[in-house]
Amino acid sequence: MVSMTKDFPHGEVCSAVAAISQKLRGVCRPGIAQEIERWMSSLSPTDHPSGYFTQQAMFPMFLLPAWMATSSGGWDGQFQSDLVYSTVNGYYFIRLLDNVMDGHFTVERELLPMSAFFHSEFQSVYQRYFAAAHPFWPSFHSLWIGSAEAVVREAALQDMNFAGFREVAVAKLCASKIPLAAAHSYYGERSELALWLQFSDKLAQWWQFLDDLMDWHTDHLRGAATYFLCEARRRKRTAESVHRWVVREGFQWGLDTLTEWMWELQTRASSLPCSEIGVFLGERAAMLKAIAAETMPGMQGLEHLALAMDANAGG
């Protein structure tokens, strides 16, 4: 079986970000290019924009098509690098729109018209590999529009049950299945695409809930109707605040839910011919345990604070 290069996708991500910056400087006025580059850098916890995409808590949008490629016995380094370049652009496009829709924007609203650049670069990669009549394109359009539609639907929701969460969470990240569909076509349809797409959906569900759990306080302040917060309102006691429920049992419930879903993911991954996925999931399970070990000891102190907040706010 062909193996990925040992530093994939780190090297490809660095190259992609550098290529985006170079292209921006070539097609935009210098001031606008610099503004976009500063925004890209602001997302990263490191001193380089690529650091954002190589965090352990990042959805494996680059690795999924790479795992598929190696499991089917194929590896074309240039194609895989081009997929990374496309995906980075697609992510920036979605992130610009998502931040504006969520109210998380700083400069995003002013930069929003330049989302056209990211969309163009995202799609043009696939145009180099697949002719207009290729069967890849119906999948591309369906997944791309589905992802955008999910952002609109989520913003309009006032309440969310598990079925709604599963639908929206999967749809929000369904654009990550575009490079999977592309890899399936490029490597001669030698993989079980349906199994990979199903695994991607379950992984998206896990990832979105982790994000909702870790961002619950920020989401609560902005009045978001995430699945975690909607469950808080359903599960809390009558006179109990959301804060009180979270520190009393909610955060632990969230961790337990993620642990259960991780076990399901690991079971599902066993049906895919790729041992790297098991290693990846094991590392994320360990990450979840580290979050629990770091967070839960402080919950007792937060419980006292939540009680005081309830008293001051009248519940």
Buried (B, 14 or more C-beta within 10 A) or exposed (E): EEEBEEEBBBBBBBBBBEBBBEBBBEEBEEEBBBBBBEBBBEBBEEEBBBBBBBEEEEBBBBBBBBBBBBBBEBBBEEBBBBBBBBBBBBBBBBBBBBBBBBEEBEBBEEBBEBBEBBBEBBBEBBEEBBEEEBEBBEBBEBBBEBBBBBBEBBBEBEEBEEEBBBBBBBBBBBBBBBBBBBBBBBBEEEBBBEBBBBBBBBBBBBBBBBBBBBBBEEBBEEEBBBBBBBBBEEEBEEEBBBBBBBBBBBBBBBBEBBEEBBEEBBEBBEEBBBBBBBEBBEEBBEEBEEBBEEBEEEBEEBBEEBBEBBEEEEE
